[in-house]
């Protein structure tokens, strides 16, 4: 399994829709019960970061594609990148 980072920024003009979609977004990621999951919003609420494990980039993209924030088109930017953390 590889570790992936899902970094996203939200459209501030859609604040009400974002607020309504947060519970669905949170429930989606929790129900996946992905190995290595860690996530949350940025302190200024402009977006968020989610770390998770997946078999490959294609599977990671598939997981992100089903996120309600993506599905509702309320993100201005998003990236899914394989992350190679260094352990000390």
C-alpha positions in Angstrom: 0.0 0.0 0.0 1.1 3.5 -0.8 0.3 6.7 1.1 -1.5 9.5 -0.7 -2.3 13.1 0.2 -5.5 14.7 -1.0 -5.1 18.5 -0.8 -8.0 20.6 -1.7 -9.2 24.3 -1.7 -12.9 25.3 -1.5 -14.8 27.9 -3.4 -15.6 30.6 -0.7 -18.5 31.8 -2.8 -20.3 28.5 -2.0 -19.9 28.7 1.8 -23.5 27.7 2.6 -23.3 24.6 0.3 -19.9 23.7 1.8 -21.4 23.9 5.3 -24.3 21.6 4.3 -21.9 19.1 2.6 -19.4 18.8 5.5 -21.3 16.1 7.3 -21.6 14.0 4.1 -17.9 14.5 3.3 -16.9 13.5 6.9 -19.2 10.4 6.8 -17.8 9.4 3.4 -14.2 9.3 4.6 -15.0 7.6 7.9 -17.1 4.8 6.4 -14.2 4.0 4.1 -12.1 3.1 7.2 -8.9 3.5 5.1 -5.6 2.4 6.5 -3.5 5.4 7.4 -6.4 7.9 7.3 -5.8 11.3 8.9 -7.6 14.4 7.7 -9.2 17.7 8.5 -9.7 21.3 7.5 -7.1 24.0 7.4 -7.4 26.4 10.3 -8.7 29.2 8.0 -11.3 26.7 6.6 -10.2 27.4 3.0 -9.8 23.7 2.3 -8.3 20.6 3.8 -5.8 17.8 3.7 -6.5 14.0 3.9 -3.8 11.3 4.1 -4.8 7.7 3.3 -3.4 4.5 1.9 -4.4 3.0 -1.4 -3.0 0.3 -3.7 -2.0 2.8 -6.4 -2.7 6.2 -7.8 -5.6 5.1 -9.9 -7.4 3.7 -6.8 -6.5 6.9 -4.8 -8.1 9.0 -7.6 -11.2 6.8 -7.6 -11.6 7.2 -3.8 -11.2 11.0 -4.1 -13.6 11.2 -7.1 -16.4 9.9 -4.8 -15.9 12.5 -2.1 -19.0 14.7 -1.8 -17.0 17.9 -2.0 -15.8 16.7 -5.4 -19.2 15.3 -6.4 -20.9 18.7 -5.6 -18.2 20.7 -7.5 -17.4 22.9 -4.6 -13.7 22.7 -4.8 -11.6 25.3 -6.7 -8.5 23.1 -6.7 -7.6 19.6 -5.7 -4.5 17.4 -5.9 -3.9 13.8 -5.2 -0.2 12.9 -4.8 1.7 9.9 -3.6 3.5 10.9 -0.4 6.7 9.3 0.8 7.0 10.2 4.5 10.4 9.8 6.0 10.6 8.1 9.4 13.4 9.2 11.7 
